[in-house]
């Protein structure tokens, strides 16, 4: 049979806290009350050691949802002392729920200020307790309204309300108020990861070196925080005009880069995945004779190999990779390396999209107001239309590509390039490696190149992206 504690202290501290209601203040008051009620020092010490604490919990929340109160309801102490009645509950409904449970369980509820003692079965005592609970509930609503209004004001001012700054920002205090500021090292790290994502990387591949988890990285990329903006309850926080986003901090990326990030995320959601960082050198280029891909793996001796996804054999990496390397250099080693430069091109597509979104917000605001506000919104709409017209006029994304020989050949620069760059060059030339079973009359490997892809690279109009990376 479970032994019920003779005495318990119920402590609660809400998110809106101050020194006058700290846990230490509450605990001292409960101890003094317990002494006045005649409990011995050992019993009080045991109650202090096993205090039932709900920290960071609102008094209006359901009593069974609080960890400390849930433990009290499970252990059913003989006497439970709280500092004041509002430590038990700031809701009349929750207070009556607690009273009913105490009556049914034979638990005595007491407050250190003497305003509640359920041992007093008189109607007057319970009436006073109910009135006090109603006042506590009213106080909670006032505190909530005041806190909500204060948060709303801070948001419109672009101030950081509370808590740790979201990565890659830091909190900076100006005139005693908190704002988001740039963390130069984190900004650089974030932009580098975004460049990797836009260069064909994946969320997994770009989130691993960052100080945030992959889910947080995905949320950051999909949201508006990288523009220095914020949302509240799913809506963009705007200035008084209901249109212009409040700038909470400096932009990590501009509108054009943000648009490219969103497009890249859509590609990934559609199943277009880049190779993993640890992908083998010939990832995606090796297949068996039936057309099934070979994937990277390790042998029983922990040596790298390629194995058929359909189970049709395997081949050691140190046998297949040098053969592909040699075939590439034999066929393309004398090709010149070009340095590619891009000139011209004014892409305002992202800025135009931003302007159109702002225009839509103005139109929505106009439909909801009347009087003098309509005139101000109409002026804002005219300004946005003029901005959009200017951007559309300047928008000319056509780019001129110029290729200049560097004097080097692919054979000369090949050993200095990274595995990713080498793999890109193999793919650009349509490399396909077919692996046959041991003893095949034509040998185990057949290395082929896509003629059309090779011809496209040799034309002056070709972009030569792989060669650009080599020249860089």
ZAKE-404807 format. One record per residue (C-alpha): residue in three letters; z, x, y. Coordinates in Angstrom, 2 decimals, padded with zeros to 5 digits. Layout:
- ALA;Z;X;Y
...
***
This chain:
- UNK;000.00;000.00;000.00
- UNK;-001.00;001.34;003.41
- UNK;001.93;002.11;005.74
- UNK;001.55;000.67;009.24
- UNK;002.40;003.02;012.15
- UNK;005.52;001.88;013.96
- UNK;004.11;002.81;017.36
- UNK;000.66;003.45;018.84
- UNK;-000.65;004.35;022.28
- UNK;-003.96;002.83;023.39
- UNK;-005.70;004.92;026.06
- UNK;-009.03;004.12;027.70
- UNK;-010.95;005.98;030.38
- UNK;-014.15;004.48;031.79
- UNK;-017.15;006.35;033.14
- UNK;-015.95;005.63;036.69
- UNK;-012.81;007.76;036.58
- UNK;-010.32;009.43;038.92
- UNK;-007.08;011.43;038.62
- UNK;-004.89;008.34;039.19
- UNK;-006.01;006.90;035.84
- UNK;-006.45;010.07;033.78
- UNK;-005.53;010.15;030.10
- UNK;-002.49;012.32;030.90
- UNK;-001.23;009.76;033.45
- UNK;-001.66;006.96;030.92
- UNK;000.02;008.92;028.13
- UNK;003.10;009.79;030.23
- UNK;003.55;006.14;031.23
- UNK;003.26;005.01;027.60
- UNK;005.88;007.57;026.49
- UNK;008.32;006.41;029.17
- UNK;007.82;002.79;028.12
- UNK;008.39;003.69;024.46
- UNK;011.68;005.46;025.37
- UNK;012.77;002.39;027.35
- UNK;012.03;000.21;024.31
- UNK;014.33;002.38;022.17
- UNK;011.86;004.39;020.07
- UNK;013.16;007.79;018.93
- UNK;011.60;011.12;019.89
- UNK;009.91;011.69;016.48
- UNK;008.19;008.31;016.55
- UNK;006.97;008.88;020.10
- UNK;005.72;012.38;019.21
- UNK;003.80;010.95;016.24
- UNK;002.22;008.33;018.52
- UNK;001.19;011.04;021.01
- UNK;-000.30;013.13;018.21
- UNK;-002.33;010.16;016.92
- UNK;-003.21;008.48;020.22
- UNK;-006.02;005.93;020.02
- UNK;-008.46;007.04;022.73
- UNK;-011.60;005.38;024.09
- UNK;-013.10;007.83;026.57
- UNK;-016.15;006.97;028.68
- UNK;-015.92;003.31;027.59
- UNK;-016.15;000.32;029.89
- UNK;-013.32;-002.21;029.84
- UNK;-015.89;-004.99;029.64
- UNK;-017.28;-003.83;026.28
- UNK;-016.47;-005.59;023.01
- UNK;-013.14;-004.40;021.60
- UNK;-014.52;-003.89;018.09
- UNK;-017.28;-001.61;019.46
- UNK;-014.74;000.94;020.78
- UNK;-013.78;003.68;018.35
- UNK;-010.13;003.85;019.44
- UNK;-009.59;000.10;019.44
- UNK;-011.44;-000.24;016.13
- UNK;-008.95;002.23;014.62
- UNK;-006.04;000.20;015.99
- UNK;-007.47;-002.96;014.44
- UNK;-007.79;-001.12;011.12
- UNK;-004.36;000.57;011.14
- UNK;-002.51;-002.47;012.61
- UNK;000.44;-000.61;014.23
- UNK;003.62;-002.63;014.71
- UNK;003.68;-001.98;018.48
- UNK;000.74;-000.94;020.68
- UNK;001.45;000.26;024.22
- UNK;-001.19;000.63;026.93
- UNK;-000.77;001.85;030.52
- UNK;-001.97;-001.41;032.11
- UNK;-003.54;-004.60;030.92
- UNK;-007.02;-003.53;032.07
- UNK;-006.79;-000.56;029.64
- UNK;-006.89;-003.17;026.86
- UNK;-009.76;-005.16;028.39
- UNK;-011.48;-006.05;031.66
- UNK;-012.96;-009.22;030.24
- UNK;-011.10;-012.50;029.76
- UNK;-013.11;-013.17;026.59
- UNK;-012.32;-009.75;025.09
- UNK;-008.66;-010.03;026.16
- UNK;-008.25;-013.38;024.37
- UNK;-010.03;-011.94;021.34
- UNK;-007.50;-009.07;021.28
- UNK;-004.56;-011.46;021.72
- UNK;-005.76;-013.65;018.84
- UNK;-006.15;-010.63;016.58
- UNK;-002.65;-009.38;017.52
- UNK;-001.06;-012.77;016.75
- UNK;-002.83;-013.00;013.38
- UNK;-002.00;-009.39;012.44
- UNK;001.60;-009.38;013.62
- UNK;000.91;-006.65;016.21
- UNK;002.90;-006.52;019.43
- UNK;000.88;-005.61;022.54
- UNK;002.80;-004.10;025.47
- UNK;001.86;-002.58;028.84
- UNK;003.95;000.14;030.48
- UNK;004.14;-001.81;033.76
- UNK;005.85;-004.73;032.01
- UNK;003.16;-007.32;032.82
- UNK;002.27;-007.89;029.16
- UNK;004.45;-008.20;026.07
- UNK;003.13;-010.50;023.36
- UNK;006.66;-010.75;021.98
- UNK;007.18;-013.15;024.89
- UNK;005.82;-016.37;023.41
- UNK;006.45;-018.41;026.56
- UNK;003.50;-020.10;028.18
- UNK;004.32;-018.50;031.54
- UNK;004.00;-014.94;030.20
- UNK;000.66;-015.65;028.59
- UNK;-000.60;-017.48;031.69
- UNK;000.26;-014.48;033.88
- UNK;-001.46;-012.12;031.42
- UNK;-004.59;-014.30;031.42
- UNK;-004.64;-014.37;035.23
- UNK;-004.31;-010.59;035.35
- UNK;-007.16;-010.26;032.81
- UNK;-009.34;-012.50;035.01
- UNK;-008.54;-010.33;038.05
- UNK;-009.40;-007.20;036.04
- UNK;-012.74;-008.75;035.06
- UNK;-013.43;-009.59;038.71
- UNK;-012.57;-006.00;039.71
- UNK;-014.98;-004.71;037.07
- UNK;-017.82;-006.82;038.49
- UNK;-017.07;-005.53;042.00
- UNK;-017.04;-001.92;040.75
- UNK;-020.30;-002.47;038.87
- UNK;-022.02;-004.03;041.89
- UNK;-020.81;-001.24;044.16
- UNK;-021.91;001.44;041.69
- UNK;-025.33;-000.21;041.22
- UNK;-025.87;-000.39;044.99
- UNK;-024.86;003.27;045.41
- UNK;-027.22;004.37;042.65
- UNK;-030.06;002.36;044.19
- UNK;-029.50;004.01;047.56
- UNK;-029.46;007.49;046.02
- UNK;-032.69;006.76;044.14
- UNK;-034.52;005.70;047.31
- UNK;-033.38;008.97;048.93
- UNK;-034.71;011.06;046.05
- UNK;-031.22;012.26;045.16
- UNK;-030.04;013.16;041.68
- UNK;-027.33;010.66;040.79
- UNK;-025.27;012.43;038.14
- UNK;-025.35;014.52;035.01
- UNK;-027.33;017.55;033.93
- UNK;-030.75;018.04;035.50
- UNK;-033.71;017.32;033.22
- UNK;-035.54;020.42;032.02
- UNK;-037.26;022.29;033.73
- UNK;-035.29;021.41;036.89
- UNK;-031.89;022.51;038.18
- UNK;-029.48;020.61;040.42
- UNK;-029.30;021.95;043.97
- UNK;-026.73;020.77;046.50
- UNK;-027.85;020.29;050.10
- UNK;-025.46;018.92;052.71
- UNK;-023.06;018.05;049.92
- UNK;-025.65;015.96;048.08
- UNK;-027.39;016.67;044.78
- UNK;-031.16;017.10;044.48
- UNK;-033.53;018.43;041.86
- UNK;-034.96;021.89;042.53
- UNK;-037.34;024.25;040.77
- UNK;-036.06;026.60;038.09
- UNK;-038.81;029.27;038.44
- UNK;-038.43;030.64;034.91
- UNK;-038.36;027.16;033.32
- UNK;-041.31;025.97;035.45
- UNK;-043.37;028.97;034.29
- UNK;-042.37;028.37;030.67
- UNK;-043.27;024.68;030.94
- UNK;-046.67;025.38;032.52
- UNK;-047.44;028.00;029.86
- UNK;-046.66;025.46;027.12
- UNK;-048.86;022.86;028.85
- UNK;-051.72;025.39;029.07
- UNK;-051.34;025.99;025.32
- UNK;-051.45;022.22;024.69
- UNK;-054.59;021.79;026.81
- UNK;-056.16;024.78;025.06
- UNK;-056.10;022.90;021.74
- UNK;-052.44;023.16;020.81
- UNK;-050.23;020.42;019.39
- UNK;-046.90;018.98;020.44
- UNK;-045.23;020.79;017.54
- UNK;-046.91;024.07;018.37
- UNK;-045.93;024.00;022.04
- UNK;-042.39;022.58;021.75
- UNK;-040.90;025.11;019.34
- UNK;-040.26;027.94;021.85
- UNK;-038.88;025.54;024.48
- UNK;-035.17;024.80;025.04
- UNK;-035.75;021.08;024.36
- UNK;-036.50;019.27;021.12
- UNK;-039.96;018.04;020.20
- UNK;-039.10;014.38;020.91
- UNK;-037.85;015.33;024.40
- UNK;-041.00;017.39;024.99
- UNK;-043.19;014.42;024.02
- UNK;-041.21;012.10;026.32
- UNK;-041.46;014.59;029.20
- UNK;-045.23;014.89;028.82
- UNK;-045.76;011.13;028.61
- UNK;-043.51;010.31;031.56
- UNK;-043.83;011.00;035.29
- UNK;-041.05;013.59;035.65
- UNK;-043.55;016.47;035.68
- UNK;-044.97;014.98;038.89
- UNK;-041.47;015.07;040.39
- UNK;-041.20;011.27;040.08
- UNK;-038.78;009.01;038.20
- UNK;-038.75;005.61;036.58
- UNK;-035.88;003.12;036.53
- UNK;-035.84;000.35;033.95
- UNK;-039.45;001.12;033.13
- UNK;-040.67;000.90;036.75
- UNK;-041.75;003.76;038.99
- UNK;-039.17;004.41;041.73
- UNK;-040.98;003.92;045.04
- UNK;-040.14;004.11;048.71
- UNK;-039.50;001.03;050.87
- UNK;-043.22;000.22;050.99
- UNK;-043.12;-000.41;047.23
- UNK;-046.11;001.89;046.78
- UNK;-045.37;005.56;047.50
- UNK;-043.45;007.26;044.65
- UNK;-040.11;008.78;045.68
- UNK;-040.31;012.57;045.26
- UNK;-037.17;013.60;043.35
- UNK;-038.25;017.20;042.92
- UNK;-041.22;019.59;043.22
- UNK;-044.26;018.95;041.04
- UNK;-044.48;020.95;037.85
- UNK;-048.17;020.02;037.47
- UNK;-050.64;018.42;039.86
- UNK;-052.48;015.13;039.43
- UNK;-055.53;016.68;037.77
- UNK;-053.49;018.59;035.19
- UNK;-051.34;015.52;034.54
- UNK;-054.50;013.50;033.81
- UNK;-055.70;016.18;031.38
- UNK;-052.32;016.15;029.62
- UNK;-052.49;012.38;029.13
- UNK;-056.02;012.68;027.76
- UNK;-054.88;015.41;025.35
- UNK;-051.99;013.27;024.13
- UNK;-054.44;010.45;023.40
- UNK;-056.57;012.87;021.39
- UNK;-053.56;013.88;019.33
- UNK;-052.56;010.24;018.80
- UNK;-056.09;009.59;017.55
- UNK;-055.60;012.23;014.87
- UNK;-057.35;015.20;016.50
- UNK;-054.95;017.96;015.49
- UNK;-055.21;021.64;016.28
- UNK;-054.34;024.22;013.67
- UNK;-050.68;025.11;013.30
- UNK;-049.45;028.35;014.80
- UNK;-048.92;029.76;011.34
- UNK;-052.34;028.64;010.06
- UNK;-054.09;031.29;007.92
- UNK;-056.90;033.24;009.56
- UNK;-059.69;031.29;007.83
- UNK;-057.99;027.89;008.17
- UNK;-060.51;025.06;007.91
- UNK;-063.39;027.40;007.01
- UNK;-062.86;027.86;003.25
- UNK;-063.82;025.33;000.59
- UNK;-064.34;025.17;-003.14
- UNK;-067.74;024.47;-004.69
- UNK;-066.99;020.73;-004.75
- UNK;-066.41;020.69;-000.99
- UNK;-062.61;020.44;-000.98
- UNK;-060.78;022.64;001.54
- UNK;-058.67;025.65;000.68
- UNK;-055.28;025.94;002.39
- UNK;-053.01;028.92;002.99
- UNK;-050.14;029.77;000.69
- UNK;-048.17;032.53;-001.02
- UNK;-048.46;033.96;-004.50
- UNK;-045.51;034.45;-006.86
- UNK;-045.19;037.94;-005.36
- UNK;-045.08;036.50;-001.80
- UNK;-048.60;037.71;-000.98
- UNK;-050.88;035.57;001.18
- UNK;-053.60;033.65;-000.59
- UNK;-055.91;030.65;-000.21
- UNK;-055.58;027.86;-002.73
- UNK;-057.70;024.80;-003.37
- UNK;-056.20;021.52;-002.18
- UNK;-057.72;019.91;-005.27
- UNK;-056.15;022.49;-007.58
- UNK;-059.44;024.31;-008.27
- UNK;-058.10;027.84;-008.23
- UNK;-057.04;030.30;-005.56
- UNK;-058.09;033.65;-004.12
- UNK;-056.04;036.42;-002.51
- UNK;-056.29;036.73;001.28
- UNK;-056.84;040.50;001.09
- UNK;-059.98;039.83;-000.91
- UNK;-061.60;037.04;001.08
- UNK;-060.70;037.99;004.68
- UNK;-062.20;041.53;004.69
- UNK;-065.39;040.11;003.15
- UNK;-065.73;037.54;005.96
- UNK;-064.90;040.19;008.57
- UNK;-067.61;042.51;007.17
- UNK;-070.19;039.69;006.97
- UNK;-069.50;038.67;010.59
- UNK;-069.85;042.23;011.93
- UNK;-072.99;042.85;009.89
- UNK;-074.69;039.74;011.29
- UNK;-073.30;039.55;014.83
- UNK;-071.72;042.94;015.53
- UNK;-074.59;044.08;017.81
- UNK;-074.52;040.92;019.96
- UNK;-073.60;041.55;023.61
- UNK;-070.36;040.18;024.99
- UNK;-070.76;038.07;028.11
- UNK;-068.36;037.39;030.95
- UNK;-068.70;033.75;031.95
- UNK;-067.90;032.54;035.46
- UNK;-067.83;028.95;036.69
- UNK;-068.71;028.03;040.26
- UNK;-068.82;024.77;042.19
- UNK;-067.29;021.54;040.96
- UNK;-064.87;019.34;042.86
- UNK;-063.06;017.06;040.44
- UNK;-061.07;014.37;042.27
- UNK;-060.89;012.01;039.28
- UNK;-057.10;012.33;038.91
- UNK;-056.47;011.93;042.65
- UNK;-058.77;008.89;042.71
- UNK;-056.82;007.39;039.79
- UNK;-053.53;007.98;041.68
- UNK;-054.93;006.32;044.80
- UNK;-056.21;003.33;042.83
- UNK;-052.82;002.91;041.15
- UNK;-051.13;002.93;044.57
- UNK;-053.66;000.38;045.83
- UNK;-052.86;-001.91;042.90
- UNK;-049.14;-001.68;043.72
- UNK;-049.86;-002.63;047.34
- UNK;-051.94;-005.64;046.29
- UNK;-049.11;-006.75;043.98
- UNK;-046.57;-006.33;046.80
- UNK;-048.75;-008.36;049.22
- UNK;-048.82;-011.25;046.77
- UNK;-045.00;-011.39;046.73
- UNK;-044.11;-011.21;050.46
- UNK;-044.97;-012.91;053.73
- UNK;-044.26;-012.45;057.42
- UNK;-044.28;-009.05;059.20
- UNK;-044.17;-007.16;055.89
- UNK;-047.71;-008.29;055.08
- UNK;-049.11;-006.50;058.15
- UNK;-047.47;-003.19;057.18
- UNK;-048.75;-003.51;053.60
- UNK;-052.24;-004.37;054.86
- UNK;-052.26;-001.19;056.98
- UNK;-051.16;000.77;053.92
- UNK;-053.96;-000.79;051.89
- UNK;-056.55;000.18;054.52
- UNK;-055.21;003.74;054.50
- UNK;-055.49;003.94;050.71
- UNK;-059.02;002.53;050.75
- UNK;-060.05;005.15;053.32
- UNK;-058.49;007.92;051.20
- UNK;-060.23;006.65;048.08
- UNK;-063.61;006.50;049.89
- UNK;-063.18;010.12;051.06
- UNK;-062.24;011.32;047.57
- UNK;-065.19;009.50;045.98
- UNK;-067.54;011.07;048.51
- UNK;-066.22;014.58;047.81
- UNK;-066.11;014.06;044.05
- UNK;-068.78;016.26;042.46
- UNK;-067.61;017.66;039.15
- UNK;-070.90;019.42;038.25
- UNK;-070.21;023.09;037.46
- UNK;-072.64;026.03;037.46
- UNK;-072.14;028.48;034.59
- UNK;-073.19;032.12;034.94
- UNK;-073.14;034.62;032.09
- UNK;-073.18;038.36;032.79
- UNK;-073.32;041.07;030.09
- UNK;-070.22;043.26;029.97
- UNK;-071.93;046.17;028.25
- UNK;-069.80;045.77;025.12
- UNK;-070.76;044.31;021.75
- UNK;-068.88;041.94;019.45
- UNK;-068.43;044.76;016.96
- UNK;-066.68;046.87;019.60
- UNK;-064.25;044.22;020.83
- UNK;-063.65;042.38;017.53
- UNK;-060.70;044.55;016.34
- UNK;-058.87;044.01;019.66
- UNK;-059.04;040.22;019.61
- UNK;-056.33;037.91;018.30
- UNK;-056.69;035.98;015.01
- UNK;-057.05;032.74;017.01
- UNK;-059.94;034.20;019.05
- UNK;-061.60;035.57;015.93
- UNK;-061.29;032.18;014.22
- UNK;-062.83;030.52;017.29
- UNK;-065.85;032.84;017.11
- UNK;-066.29;032.13;013.41
- UNK;-066.21;028.40;014.06
- UNK;-068.65;028.62;016.98
- UNK;-071.14;030.20;014.61
- UNK;-070.55;027.57;011.92
- UNK;-068.94;029.90;009.40
- UNK;-068.41;028.32;005.97
- UNK;-066.96;030.18;003.00
- UNK;-067.37;028.74;-000.50
- UNK;-065.14;030.01;-003.30
- UNK;-066.40;029.90;-006.89
- UNK;-064.42;030.41;-010.13
- UNK;-064.00;033.94;-011.45
- UNK;-067.04;035.07;-013.44
- UNK;-069.52;032.98;-011.43
- UNK;-073.01;034.60;-011.69
- UNK;-073.42;034.74;-007.90
- UNK;-069.97;036.16;-007.30
- UNK;-066.78;034.44;-006.10
- UNK;-067.77;034.10;-002.44
- UNK;-070.69;032.66;-000.53
- UNK;-070.55;033.14;003.26
- UNK;-072.90;030.99;005.34
- UNK;-073.58;030.44;009.06
- UNK;-074.84;027.36;010.89
- UNK;-078.26;028.34;012.25
- UNK;-078.25;025.67;014.97
- UNK;-074.84;026.79;016.24
- UNK;-075.94;030.45;016.29
- UNK;-079.13;029.55;018.22
- UNK;-077.12;027.54;020.77
- UNK;-074.87;030.52;021.47
- UNK;-077.82;032.83;021.96
- UNK;-079.41;030.63;024.67
- UNK;-078.63;031.62;028.29
- UNK;-077.22;028.15;028.99
- UNK;-074.57;028.54;026.30
- UNK;-071.01;028.62;027.54
- UNK;-069.97;031.49;025.28
- UNK;-066.30;030.40;025.43
- UNK;-065.27;032.84;022.72
- UNK;-066.96;035.66;024.61
- UNK;-065.07;034.66;027.74
- UNK;-061.78;035.13;025.94
- UNK;-062.95;038.50;024.65
- UNK;-063.95;039.69;028.10
- UNK;-060.67;038.53;029.58
***
